[in-house]
């Protein structure tokens, strides 16, 4: 991508009118609104049509027109998305990088309301209204990473604010930026405060999966033969036995299961293999075996999980490319195991492919150390948490959804049981760190047999706490079951830091589980969130209706990982001030505030 200096120099060379029309910074005049005149008694009445305006003894009264701010232009260059705003001299702004994008608070102009979808590969949504603009990114932003900003003067003398987003960008706000950079977003205007306390829409207030009508379940996907829960997926290995000169590879055997496709490679003795995950599937590298040069078979449109496969001969073997259409990582999206021969001399490398496959291995030594969630001492001199008696312990509400007469979603697992199992794990981790944990329930019970009363009672337990986290399991109808898998987090605009809390919880759960990222959502008004006056979020830790994800939820190792992600997310929120009494901290553009 061109550096900012080169971009500006090329723009300033566009002198002709025709060149200006093709300039990506050019657009129609911004929307205007008529001024509101409060002191009407001090002004002359507007003149009649065709009559010159009369002036008062003090001269003409100049009333500035409030300009509109918004309607940016955008462009893409590789993985970088550039967004450009016209910037009038009277407009002031602040920039707040968050875990889910960049927020702009605008003063001196009316923000033009708008909600649009993807603006580019690095800006997945644009939201504007009530003095604020949010540019949503698929990766978290820090004060210096994931974005950069600078101001410039373009053809015609127009000032612009240029924002660039990319997963590998660094820099943050440059020296030309006049606006302040914040580390957390404030409640800035009365309109925003009103929005924050208004339900999003008329709704029953229940979590997304609660409205699903139970239906027939899809068959659960079988485990790999001989697999054990404490054995991770194989990345590399060697088939036992002596190599056979001239051995050739046969066509993969493929089995289709609900939500998962299994491929089996029959490998001769002595063959070495290496499995390489990637953004669009898997590459299996084999040495000590070849394919027939005249007939190199392949397959396309195999299943929902396997789009195609093909061979790529190499100097010492062959690569097999499995195109899935979604990304795999070392810990998720696939699993593999080398099995002994069922007959003959060839061993079987069995590889399962599914976007719902997550990390179900036991926590490793380093993760177990992290699972201790060590006590939080001080943050820039302010004691948020310490085991010392003279420091106040922060209070956090953990809400294992449903319970008692209310089972929640029922599928491969019963939601109320999983919610409680994870909630108790989170409680134990936080209490060990010195956090005062309030559980809405610690047994299989409910606060009320009436659903609305139960939800309101749960939300009321947040009074006096620093944050509120509700734990749920999602579900979809049988006809859509294969579409629902992974982790998502919901927030409502009940508090200006609720989105920040949701972001850090989502990020940390994905880090510990490797589960599919279903993102952040705030389009449904949820009772336990909207009725809270503290930062609040609702996590959906998986889908019991999915034949693969449901098995994740049955695995105690997976539940350990989910609980660890929630606990570390809460801990980080406490440290960084994403709490009920969190205050806006002005950070230095040049470095992190942590």
SVG drawing of the C-alpha trace seen along z (x, -y; Angstrom):
<svg xmlns="http://www.w3.org/2000/svg" viewBox="-45 -51 57 108">
<polyline fill="none" stroke="black" stroke-width="0.4" points="0.0,0.0 1.2,-3.5 2.5,-5.5 0.4,-8.6 2.9,-11.0 2.7,-9.5 -1.1,-9.4 -1.2,-13.2 1.3,-14.2 -0.6,-12.4 -3.9,-13.9 -2.5,-17.5 -1.3,-17.1 -4.9,-16.8 -5.5,-20.4 -8.1,-20.1 -11.8,-20.0 -12.0,-16.6 -9.3,-15.2 -11.2,-16.6 -14.3,-14.7 -12.4,-11.4 -10.7,-12.3 -11.9,-9.7 -12.1,-12.5 -14.7,-14.5 -18.4,-14.2 -21.6,-16.3 -21.9,-19.1 -22.8,-17.8 -26.3,-17.9 -27.3,-21.1 -29.9,-22.0 -31.5,-25.4 -30.3,-27.2 -32.4,-27.3 -32.8,-30.9 -33.6,-30.9 -33.5,-34.7 -36.1,-35.7 -37.0,-39.0 -33.5,-40.4 -33.8,-39.8 -35.6,-41.5 -38.4,-39.5 -37.4,-37.8 -38.0,-40.1 -40.9,-39.5 -40.2,-38.1 -38.3,-40.6 -37.8,-43.0 -34.2,-43.8 -33.3,-42.7 -33.3,-45.4 -30.3,-45.6 -30.5,-46.3 -28.4,-49.0 -25.9,-46.4 -25.5,-45.2 -26.4,-41.9 -26.7,-38.9 -24.6,-36.1 -26.1,-32.6 -23.8,-29.7 -25.4,-26.9 -24.9,-23.5 -23.3,-21.2 -23.8,-17.5 -20.9,-15.1 -20.8,-11.7 -21.4,-10.0 -17.7,-9.1 -16.0,-7.7 -14.2,-4.4 -11.7,-2.4 -9.7,0.8 -6.1,1.6 -5.4,5.3 -6.3,5.8 -6.4,2.1 -9.7,0.2 -9.5,-3.6 -12.4,-5.8 -12.4,-9.6 -14.5,-12.3 -14.8,-15.9 -13.7,-17.9 -15.0,-21.5 -12.9,-23.8 -15.5,-24.1 -15.8,-20.3 -14.2,-18.6 -13.9,-14.9 -12.5,-12.2 -11.2,-8.8 -11.7,-5.7 -10.2,-2.4 -12.0,0.6 -12.0,4.4 -14.5,4.2 -13.6,1.1 -13.1,-2.7 -15.6,-5.1 -15.8,-8.8 -17.6,-11.3 -18.4,-14.4 -18.9,-18.0 -19.9,-21.0 -21.8,-19.2 -24.9,-17.0 -23.9,-13.4 -25.9,-12.1 -27.8,-8.9 -26.8,-5.9 -26.2,-2.2 -24.4,-0.4 -22.8,3.0 -19.3,3.8 -17.2,0.9 -14.2,3.2 -12.2,6.1 -11.2,4.4 -14.5,2.4 -17.4,4.7 -20.1,2.2 -20.7,-1.6 -23.1,-3.0 -23.8,-6.7 -26.3,-8.7 -26.7,-10.8 -23.3,-12.4 -21.4,-9.2 -19.9,-7.1 -18.6,-3.5 -16.5,-1.7 -16.7,2.0 -13.6,4.1 -13.1,7.9 -10.1,7.5 -9.4,5.6 -7.8,2.1 -5.3,0.8 -4.0,-2.7 -1.5,-2.0 -2.3,1.3 -4.9,2.1 -5.5,-1.5 -4.0,-4.9 -5.4,-8.4 -4.2,-11.6 -5.6,-14.9 -4.9,-16.4 -5.9,-19.2 -7.0,-18.1 -7.9,-19.7 -10.0,-22.8 -8.7,-23.4 -11.0,-20.9 -9.7,-19.4 -10.3,-15.7 -9.9,-13.1 -8.4,-9.9 -8.8,-6.6 -7.1,-3.5 -7.8,0.0 -5.9,3.3 -4.9,6.2 -1.2,5.5 -1.3,1.7 0.4,-0.2 0.6,-3.9 -2.7,-4.9 -3.4,-8.7 -0.7,-10.7 0.6,-14.1 -1.7,-15.9 -4.8,-14.6 -6.4,-17.4 -8.9,-15.2 -8.3,-13.5 -7.7,-9.8 -9.5,-8.0 -9.0,-4.5 -12.7,-4.1 -15.8,-5.8 -17.8,-8.3 -21.5,-9.1 -21.2,-12.3 -24.6,-13.9 -28.1,-13.8 -29.2,-12.1 -26.8,-9.3 -27.8,-9.0 -31.4,-8.7 -30.5,-6.1 -28.5,-4.1 -31.6,-3.8 -34.1,-2.9 -34.9,0.7 -33.7,1.6 -37.1,3.1 -40.2,4.6 -39.1,8.1 -39.8,10.8 -36.4,10.2 -35.2,13.8 -31.9,15.0 -31.8,15.9 -32.0,19.7 -34.9,19.6 -37.5,19.1 -36.6,22.2 -39.3,24.8 -37.8,28.2 -37.6,30.5 -35.9,33.7 -32.2,33.6 -29.7,34.4 -27.6,37.5 -24.4,36.7 -21.2,36.9 -19.2,40.0 -15.8,39.6 -12.7,40.8 -12.1,44.5 -9.7,45.0 -9.6,41.3 -9.1,40.1 -10.1,36.8 -6.6,35.9 -5.0,36.4 -4.6,33.3 -4.9,33.3 -1.9,34.7 0.2,32.1 3.0,34.4 4.1,37.9 5.3,41.0 3.6,44.3 5.3,47.2 7.4,49.6 9.9,49.5 9.3,47.4 8.2,49.2 9.9,47.9 7.5,46.7 4.5,46.7 1.6,44.6 -1.3,42.9 -4.8,44.0 -7.9,41.7 -9.1,40.5 -12.1,42.2 -14.7,39.7 -17.6,40.1 -20.3,37.6 -21.9,37.0 -24.3,34.2 -22.1,31.1 -18.9,33.0 -17.0,34.6 -14.4,37.3 -11.5,38.0 -9.3,41.1 -5.9,41.4 -4.5,44.9 -0.8,44.4 1.9,47.0 4.6,47.8 7.4,45.3 5.4,42.3 5.8,39.1 3.0,36.5 2.5,32.9 -0.9,31.2 -0.9,27.4 -4.1,25.5 -4.9,22.3 -7.4,19.6 -9.4,21.8 -8.7,25.4 -6.0,27.9 -2.8,28.9 -1.5,32.4 2.1,32.8 3.3,36.4 6.8,37.6 7.8,41.1 4.8,41.6 3.8,40.4 0.7,40.3 0.3,41.5 1.4,38.7 -1.1,39.7 -4.1,39.8 -4.1,37.3 -7.7,37.5 -9.6,34.7 -13.0,34.0 -15.3,30.9 -18.6,30.1 -18.1,33.0 -20.1,31.7 -21.0,28.6 -17.6,29.0 -15.5,30.0 -15.7,27.9 -12.9,29.8 -9.6,31.6 -6.7,32.2 -3.2,33.5 -0.1,31.4 3.0,33.6 6.3,32.4 10.0,33.4 9.8,35.9 6.1,36.7 2.7,35.1 0.6,32.5 -3.2,33.0 -5.2,29.8 -8.6,29.9 -10.6,26.7 -13.2,26.1 -14.3,22.5 -13.6,21.5 -10.5,21.0 -8.8,23.7 -6.2,23.2 -3.9,25.5 -6.6,25.9 -9.9,25.7 -11.9,26.6 -10.4,30.1 -9.0,33.1 -6.8,35.9 -5.5,39.3 -3.3,42.0 -5.0,45.3 -3.4,48.8 -4.3,50.8 -7.8,52.4 -6.5,54.9 -3.4,55.0 -0.4,52.9 -1.6,49.4 -2.3,47.2 -5.2,44.8 -4.8,41.0 -8.3,40.0 -9.1,36.2 -12.4,34.7 -13.4,31.4 -16.1,29.1 -16.2,25.4 -17.7,26.3 -14.7,28.4 -13.1,26.5 -10.3,27.2 -11.4,30.0 -7.9,30.9 -7.1,30.5 -5.7,27.2 -1.9,27.2 0.6,26.2 0.8,22.6 -3.0,22.4 -3.4,23.9 -1.2,21.2 -3.4,18.7 -6.5,20.5 -5.4,19.4 -6.5,15.9 -4.0,14.3 -5.1,11.5 -5.2,8.0 -3.1,5.6 -3.1,2.0 -3.6,0.2 -1.8,-3.2 -2.1,-3.6 -5.8,-2.8 -6.4,0.4 -9.0,2.4 -8.4,5.7 -6.0,6.9 -6.0,9.5 -5.0,6.9 -7.8,6.2 -7.8,2.5 -8.8,2.7 -12.3,3.2 -13.1,6.4 -14.9,5.8 -18.2,7.5 -19.3,9.3 -22.6,11.0 -22.5,14.4 -25.9,15.5 -26.1,19.1 -29.2,18.8 -32.4,20.8 -32.6,23.4 -35.3,25.3 -38.5,25.5 -36.9,23.8 -34.5,26.1 -33.6,23.6 -32.6,25.1 -32.7,28.9 -30.6,30.8 -27.5,32.8 -27.1,31.1 -29.7,29.4 -28.9,25.7 -29.5,25.1 -27.0,27.9 -24.2,26.5 -24.8,22.9 -24.5,23.9 -21.4,26.0 -19.6,23.2 -20.9,20.6 -19.5,22.5 -16.2,22.8 -16.1,19.1 -17.0,18.4 -14.2,20.5 -11.6,18.9 -12.7,15.4 -13.0,16.0 -9.4,17.4 -8.4,14.0 -10.1,12.1 -13.3,11.1 -16.6,11.1 -18.9,13.2 -22.7,13.0 -24.4,16.0 -28.0,15.6 -28.2,19.4 -25.7,22.0 -28.0,25.0 -30.7,26.3 -33.3,23.7 -35.0,20.6 -35.7,17.2 -39.4,17.4 -41.6,19.8 -42.8,16.7 -40.3,16.0 -40.6,12.2 -40.3,12.1 -37.3,14.4 -35.5,12.3 -36.1,9.0 -35.0,10.6 -31.8,11.7 -31.1,8.3 -31.8,6.7 -28.9,8.6 -26.6,6.4 -27.2,3.4 -23.9,2.4 -21.8,4.7 -19.1,3.8 -20.4,5.9 -23.0,8.5 -22.3,11.6 -25.1,14.0 -24.1,17.5 -26.3,19.3 -26.3,22.0 -27.8,21.3 -30.1,23.4 -31.6,23.3 -34.6,25.1 -33.9,28.6 -34.2,27.2 -31.4,24.6 -29.4,26.6 -26.3,26.9 -26.0,23.1 -25.6,22.5 -22.3,23.2 -19.6,21.3 -19.5,18.5 -21.3,15.2 -21.8,12.4 -24.7,10.0 -24.8,6.6 -27.4,3.8 -26.8,0.0 -27.8,0.0 -24.3,-1.3 -21.6,-2.9 -19.1,-0.2 -21.3,2.8 -19.9,3.2 -16.3,3.1 -17.2,5.8 -18.8,7.9 -15.7,7.5 -13.2,8.6 -15.3,11.6 -15.7,12.7 -12.1,12.3 -10.9,14.3 -13.4,17.1 -12.2,17.5 -8.6,17.5 -9.1,20.3 -11.5,22.5 -10.6,21.9 -14.3,22.0 -15.9,20.4 -16.4,16.7 -20.0,15.6 -19.3,12.1 -20.9,9.4 -24.7,8.7 -26.9,5.9 -30.0,6.1 -32.2,7.7 -33.3,6.2 -32.6,8.7 -34.2,8.3 -31.1,9.2 -29.1,6.7 -31.5,3.8 -32.6,3.8 -29.0,3.5 -27.4,0.2 -23.9,1.6 -21.7,3.0 -23.5,6.2 -23.1,8.9 -24.7,12.3 -22.5,15.0 -23.7,17.9 -21.0,20.5 -22.2,22.9 -25.2,24.5 -26.8,27.5 -28.7,28.1 -25.6,28.7 -24.4,32.3 -20.7,31.2 -21.0,28.2 -23.4,30.1 -20.6,32.6 -18.2,29.7 -20.7,28.7 -20.7,32.3 -16.9,32.2 -15.6,31.1 -12.3,29.9 -14.3,27.5 -16.3,26.2 -13.0,25.6 -11.8,23.6 -15.0,21.5 -14.9,20.8 -11.3,19.7 -12.1,17.4 -14.9,15.7 -12.9,15.4 -9.9,13.9 -12.1,11.5 -13.8,10.3 -10.4,9.9 -9.1,7.8 -12.3,5.7 -11.7,5.0 -8.1,4.0 -8.8,1.7 -11.8,-0.1 -14.6,1.5 -16.8,1.4 -19.8,-0.4 -17.7,-3.2 -15.2,-3.1 -14.0,-6.6 -12.7,-7.8 -9.0,-7.6 -7.1,-9.7 -4.3,-7.6 -1.1,-8.6 -1.2,-8.1 2.3,-6.8 1.7,-3.8 -0.7,-1.5 -2.4,-2.7 -2.0,0.7"/>
</svg>
